[in-house]
Amino acid sequence: MVVSTRQHGAIMLVTVDNPPVNALSQQVRAGLLDAVTQVNDTPGIKAAVLICAGRTFIAGADVKEFDAPPLPPQLPDVIAAIEASDIPWIAAIHGTALGGGFEVTLGCHYRLCDEKARLGLPEVTLGIIPGSGGTERLPRLVPLENAVAMITGGRPIDAHAALKMGAIDRIGDGPLLEAALDYAEEVAAEPVPVPLAERPAHHPTTPDFWTGWETKLRRSSRGQASPLIALETLRDAVEIPFRDAAPRARKTFLDLRQSDQAKALRHAFFAERKVARPPSLQDIPPRPLADVAVIGGGTMGAGIAAAFLSAGYAVTLLERDADSLAHGQANLEKILASSVKKGRLDGAGKAAQLNRLTPSTDYSNLADVDLAVEAVFEDLAVKQDVFRQLDAVLKPGAILATNTSYLDVNAIAAVTQRPADVVGLHFFSPAHIMKLLEVVEAESTAPDVMATAFALAGKLRKVAVRSGVCDGFIGNRILQIYRRQADFLLADGCLPQDVDAAMRAFGLPMGPYEAQDLGGLDIAWANRKRNAHRRDPAARYVAIADALCEEGRFGQKTGAGWYRYAAGNRTPLGDPAVTAIIEAESQKQGITRRAFETAEIQQRILWPMINEGAHILAEGIAQRPLEIDMVELHGYGFPRWRGGLMFYADTMGLDRIVADLTRWAERDPLSFTPAPLLADLVARGAGFASLND
Ligand code: COA
């Protein structure tokens, strides 16, 4: 029985027990409706307590049901039945009351939480809006500003914030069930409060309330439709009667469920959970992990140390000499100070973290660590030297990890006596913030080392993606294609601002050239020079970036890069000097420059990236397309509402992508020839999704 009832004197206890998260499946909805009848029809019942078994209150609709038509009873009817009851219902909330779960509590007459409960309407993050009265009832319960922030932002709030804004009535002391039964006894004697559906809505307090929100959401949503649709729906909820607004919102919810954006966001939600559990690691227990070391206190190393410290690990930060160590500690201090400033950490938390830090310049201090992560200069010989030293001092069973972003992890493992204990842990900068962690499996990496890396990612609250060894692994290998294709477009007729605008219009937070100016052009230039001898002489090469670097234009830090910058200002400004360099390159390549439409720019960049993704899959660097999707979403700002690179490819149609690539390949076969896997999927009429299971 997913919903059961038990009489407790004059109180009916209604318990939902539908693991893992008490999602509102059809059975739960039907069970709740029966429970309402039972409460109403049982003589002597004076109040009902709705409570959930397991780790959480109802965490929302069952998202797995969203691909099929909704089955009766519909949730709005269940909630209306609770709300219409003459007997007061008390929602007793622990864990998370999310989406439909929170909407159920809005139908209840009282809401009681335990200390740790969280409440929210995260629907917009799934590309939909609340479909069971949430947009109508919440602005009748809490100030409009709070209702709009919760619904359009989708972020849950904690019990104290909920109490403060009036979303709940009480935070219970002690065990939730006892507190709820006491509360029920108390309210049983009171008249049942007026249902939210019958109360007046809160109205805006400023004349530009709606337009202000619209401007803000248009900017932050970057092409995602649901926050703006939620805003319109909220406006309806406030301006027209509940009985008209609620069915309209329901229809919008049902329509949105089938939208491409909602499908993409559902894919992202489930892929995040799937990617954390690679099939090859099932049932392999991780090694114990408590003490870690980070070698190198530069930007990356300090960020990695900060990530470990905030997850509760004891960290030894190792540098080669006292000066470098002081510098590393200062980097770490800066990160912690900024976390305090941003409210992510308080003073006591910072002190506790620093208490777990041991600065050191002596490898012999690492004898007891369970894991050492190397984050030194990106040079094979330097890294190999660190690994030899780690190999000499680390205890048996300790894990040796490299944070390299391009280098061969096999060659690093090979200098140790224990290659099975070596793995790549590729963090993204800033490492204490960015969600992505590429876990690079070298030829000899032991399965339980991989399992440990995945367990670690869970503790660090990161999204771990397994990658095989290749130049750049999954993410940077695709990034190279992205940048190369963007440069081709410059030579063919675009300016940096055209390409940046097109990629922002696609949904990326920044275009490739703004991003390069922010990060600096010099490191990539050094890489290109170092790898020049490996470049295929037949491959097209555009030397515009090299020409910029030769003029000392390294980006924002030098006041000029792909753009120029006014002193003290980070706004990119078009620069005739850059245009001249670009046009000279076009001329050198014998190209007649032409204009490109936004869609053409996007496709010229994205199709080859998808093609590279197909190569990456065929080579086993990634095992499932969803892994590439997660890398793009969590490491490179790919718009979540497009689901990720390979999901997006399926949405656009692989046949169309192959046709375009084939046409472009006539002029440049090395850059555009469709990958055999892509051609094969088209021949079979299948998509990348077919390779996800
Ligand atoms: N519908 C269907 N399945 C759901 C679900 C939902 N609303 N919410 C969670 N699940 C599943 C997850 O897919 C996962 O399944 P798996 O173990 O097969 O991978 C399982 O429940 C546990 O979820 P997980 O996220 O791993 O657990 P958690 O304890 O870290 O987090 C929640 C729990 C409820 C906070 C989190 O799952 C969540 O935010 N869920 C979505 C809530 C939501 O958006 N509701 C509104 C829907 S309109």
Boltz pocket constraint, residues with backbone or C-beta under 6 A from the ligand:
constraints:
  - pocket:
      binder: B
      contacts: [[A, 20], [A, 21], [A, 23], [A, 56], [A, 59], [A, 60], [A, 61], [A, 62], [A, 63], [A, 64], [A, 96], [A, 98], [A, 99], [A, 100], [A, 122], [A, 123], [A, 126], [A, 269], [A, 270], [A, 273], [A, 274]]
      max_distance: 6.0
